[in-house]
Amino acid sequence: MAKIIHSMIRVLDLDKSLKFYKQALDLDIAERLDFEGFSLVYLRNEENDMELELTWNEGTEEPYTHGTGYGHIAVAVDDLEAEHEKLEAFGYEPAEIKEFFRDGILLAKFFFVQDPDGYKVEFLQRHGRYQ
């Protein structure tokens, strides 16, 4: 059986991305590997077994494109409104909180915010399958 250990995204400004992921998701550097021309930084917190890998490439000046395949990273939180307020206070401009129903039953309460490179992060209230 395979175990998912990390997901990787490319970032233009590593310091800006590290700041965002610390403030938004409380992710800390688990390991940083600097090589000639690029760096790999693995982020995690106590809540997670899986890591987010930020890849920074020296000399890249144009923002990365996400194409039509990238969707989002999703996280579950205890207090969705508090997380929304926190992100607004940091100046990250989260989208409005939405509720998603099926047959009159609440499936999800959520909002999206974008990181400095335009990657979407979905915040979901812990509920149902989103634990």
C-alpha positions, 0 to 999 in steps of 0.5 A, a space after each residue: 500500500 502506498 503512503 502519500 508523503 508530500 505534495 510539491 509546488 514551485 514558488 517564485 519568492 521562497 521567503 514570501 511563501 514561507 511566511 504565508 504558509 507559517 501564518 496561514 497554516 502554521 507550517 514549520 520547516 521540517 527540512 531545508 535542502 539547498 543545492 546549487 541553483 535550487 532549494 527544497 523546503 519541506 513544511 509540516 506541523 504537529 497535525 500533519 503526517 504529510 508534508 508540503 514541499 516548496 521548490 525554489 529555482 534560482 533565476 526564475 523571474 516570471 510567475 509559474 503557470 498552473 495550467 488547467 490541471 491544478 486544483 487546490 490544497 485543502 485543510 480542515 480547521 476547528 473554527 472556520 470564522 476565526 481562520 478567515 478573520 486571521 487571514 484577513 488580518 494578515 492581508 491575504 484576502 480570503 474569499 467569502 465563506 460558503 456552505 455546500 448542501 446536498 439534499 438539504 444536508 450540509 456537506 461542507 462549510 469552506 472558503 478559499 485563499 491564494 498563496 503568493 504564487 496564486 495556488 489556492 488553499 481551501 479551508 474547511 470547517 471540520 465536519 463529516 468527511 472533512 476531519 
